[in-house]
Amino acid sequence: MNARRSQRGQSLVETALVLPILLIILMGIFDFGRAIFAYNAVSNAAREAARVAIVNQNTTGVVDEGKRSAIGLNPDTVDVSFAITGAGCGTVLVGCTAQVTVDHEWSAITPIIGSVVGPIQLSSTTEMPVERAFSSP
């Protein structure tokens, strides 16, 4: 009977040592999944905003599409920038490059992981050739 009681105590001590480590690993997996989701949302938003930018170079429309396409993210924390680049592209011409960059500061939802990792800046840039030179009012 005495040996059995010490085995139960040993199991309790092993559980007390392993459980916090297991919980931290599970929280890390959860936050890692959230970070991957946020990065995919940022990439999708840059792609969708660039698709608008290649046919309509109105900055407000491009920025609005980028914020609207960042599904699952707070639109107030999403920054969208738009530029026309390329040699000889002082004015918008067909063949110039529309460049859209979407930035988002991601932070972990679990306090332990958040204090270790801190906020992470997620960014995605998409470049596409302008198909139609147009700027709606």
SVG drawing of the C-alpha trace seen along z (x, -y; Angstrom):
<svg xmlns="http://www.w3.org/2000/svg" viewBox="-15 -64 28 66">
<polyline fill="none" stroke="black" stroke-width="0.4" points="0.0,0.0 2.8,-2.4 4.5,-1.8 1.2,-2.6 0.8,-5.9 4.3,-7.0 3.5,-6.2 0.4,-8.4 2.5,-11.2 5.1,-10.7 2.5,-10.9 1.2,-14.1 4.7,-15.7 5.3,-14.6 2.0,-16.1 2.8,-19.3 6.1,-19.5 4.8,-18.6 1.5,-20.4 2.8,-24.0 5.2,-23.1 2.4,-21.4 0.1,-24.4 2.8,-26.8 3.3,-24.6 -0.4,-24.5 -0.7,-28.3 2.3,-28.7 0.6,-26.5 -2.6,-28.6 -0.8,-31.9 1.4,-30.6 -1.9,-29.6 -3.2,-33.1 0.0,-34.6 -0.2,-32.5 -3.9,-33.5 -3.0,-37.2 -0.1,-36.9 -2.4,-35.2 -5.0,-38.0 -2.3,-40.6 -1.1,-38.9 -4.6,-38.5 -5.4,-42.2 -2.3,-43.3 -3.2,-41.1 -6.8,-42.3 -5.8,-46.0 -3.3,-45.6 -6.0,-44.1 -8.0,-47.3 -4.9,-49.5 -4.1,-48.1 -7.5,-49.3 -8.3,-52.3 -5.4,-54.3 -7.6,-56.2 -5.6,-56.0 -8.7,-56.1 -10.3,-53.2 -7.1,-51.1 -6.7,-51.8 -10.3,-51.0 -10.1,-47.7 -7.0,-46.7 -8.6,-47.4 -11.8,-45.7 -9.9,-42.6 -8.0,-42.1 -10.7,-39.7 -10.4,-38.9 -8.1,-41.9 -9.1,-45.2 -9.2,-47.7 -7.8,-50.4 -4.6,-48.3 -4.1,-47.7 -2.0,-50.2 -2.2,-50.2 0.2,-52.2 0.0,-52.5 2.5,-53.8 3.0,-53.7 6.6,-52.7 8.7,-52.2 11.0,-54.0 9.3,-57.0 6.1,-56.7 5.7,-60.2 2.1,-60.0 0.2,-56.7 0.8,-54.8 -0.2,-51.3 2.8,-49.0 3.9,-51.0 3.9,-49.0 1.2,-49.4 2.8,-48.6 0.6,-48.0 2.0,-47.3 -0.1,-46.2 1.3,-46.4 -0.2,-45.0 1.2,-44.8 0.3,-41.4 0.4,-40.6 -0.1,-37.4 -3.4,-36.9 -1.9,-34.8 0.1,-36.9 3.0,-34.5 3.7,-34.1 3.1,-37.9 5.6,-38.9 8.2,-36.5 7.6,-37.3 6.2,-40.8 4.4,-42.4 5.4,-41.3 5.2,-43.5 3.6,-41.7 4.0,-43.1 3.2,-42.0 3.9,-43.8 2.3,-43.0 3.3,-44.5 1.3,-44.2 1.5,-46.0 -1.1,-48.7 -3.7,-47.5 -5.7,-50.7 -4.7,-54.3 -7.7,-55.6 -8.4,-57.6 -12.0,-57.9 -12.9,-61.1"/>
</svg>
